[in-house]
Amino acid sequence: MDALAAAFVWFDYAAVAVFGATGAIAAAQRKHDIVTFAFFAAVTGVGGGTMRDLLIGAPVFWVQRPSYIVVCIVMAAVIWVFGTGPGRMRALLWLDALGMAAYSVVGAAKALTLGVPPFSAVLMGVLTACFGGIVRDVLAHEPSVLLRREIYVSCALVGASLFVVLYVLGVRGIWPGAAGFAAAFAVRAGAISRGWTLPAFPGRGKPR
């Protein structure tokens, strides 16, 4: 587990940066000021990890390492200065997929390290990967990822589940993390490039 944590430490910062950028973009779409940019970036970047740490009784990671918040503020400033555009939005979509895949594994790994049962560790992986984006959408008055047909939360569930299963079966080193990351990213890549969705409820009546 120590090797896995070491392997993902820099990608952890990268994921926070990417999620922070998406929060700043949400603020840009609403024409907010620079302070709100920073707030949106921070909430999105560290929101999932914060909720995970609170639920499992661990020290909140960015309180111990405030550099995570600094990364979010820097990304807010970058979006403020350079703005957004179609090309950047597309790039961020793919970077967000990378961050989500990594966080689904990192969140589950941290939970297992602290003795959380495997099933709950999977949920912590999903929460880490998705909660910040949910809060961002609520603050920006956008449809939540939970209410969209596109596959997103399911990708984190696939990655976290595969990682935990392999770890419980005794696979060690970076292989469980690499497999979980690859699976989550592959599913999300299919959703982005091919429009994969889960089946909708087949009941009667039109959706509101």
Salt bridges, closest charged atoms under 4 A:
ASP53 OD1 - ARG52 NE 2.93
ASP53 OD1 - LYS110 NZ 2.99
ASP137 OD1 - ARG136 NE 3.20
ASP137 OD2 - ARG148 NH2 3.47
GLU142 OE2 - ARG30 NH2 3.83
GLU150 OE2 - ARG188 NH2 3.14
